[in-house]
Amino acid sequence: MDHAHRQHRPHRPHPSAPSVDGDGLARGTSATWLGHATTLIEREDVRFLTDPLLRGRFLHVRRRAAPLHARDLPPIDAVLISHLHWDHFDLPSLRQIGEDVPIVVPAGAGAFARGAGLRHVEELPTGRELVVRGVPVTAVPADHSGFRPPAGPTAHASGYLIGASRSVYFAGDTGFFDGMSDLRGQVDTALLPVGGWGPTLRGGHLDPLQAAQALALIAPRAARPIHWGTYWPTGYPLTARFHTPGRAFAAWASRLVPEIDAHSWSVGSVVATAGAATDGVARREAG
């Protein structure tokens, strides 16, 4: 994915993006949680936005965390979509990001995205890689339904590794599966889902204990919980399933994998991520 042909957009620093200098850390290399599965991943000066959900409400579900607006975001180099569920592939939010921003989708989702009017769409099958301004992005498996209710289509569900080595792992939405061990040795920081947006959690999702168990397979340096504490259905009182998954994940992780820097955080928090973004990589493999 070569951005050399794209219109230049002036740099606007993001107020919460850190500049980190230290052993093994690259300047501006970080991940910011913006709520639910929406994260801003910065690898030096390259910015990725995952599963953007910017609205105060979708369907019957309301945002209960601090509001998020497209105007608050820095320029985005690529959007990464994990699957086609309403809370991960939100067309109004994608249109707010800007028509010139490339959107990377799992295998089988491209036709739907283009049919919805999105112009710069690229399918990335599991196990394949593309490069955004020198930063490699690899699609990795997820154990989750890719069906878009109520009538489809059905596409794959994916996670993503961002970076050539000591990557950021954005898991998207997934259940626990043994193949997570294939990521061992590749991940610096894991962004793992630990909850949902309602009073129940169905199959194909990680709960806090399972997310901590996944850390034992992946063995990242650091981990932070996502996909919790942001949206909740109207008409339902907020319960512990809204408030506590992050803390529960951190507690389980401290017991099962105390060597991993695994903590809860709040919407708007930032974690510095180690490792160079490119390691000199200048290749592209997609399609």
Secondary structure, DSSP 4 states (H G I P E B T S, - for coil): ---TTSPP------TT-----BTTEEEEEEEEEEETTEEEEEETTEEEEES----SEETTEEE-S----GGGSPP-SEEE----STTTS-HHHHHHH-TTS-EEE-TT-HHHHHHTT--SEEE--TT-EEEETTEEEEEEE--S--B-TTT--B---EEEEESSSSEEEE--S----GGGGGGTTTEEEEEEE---SSS---SS---HHHHHHHHHHH--SEEEEES-SSEEETTS---HHHHSHHHHHHHHHHHH-TTSEE----TT-EEEEES-S-TT----B--
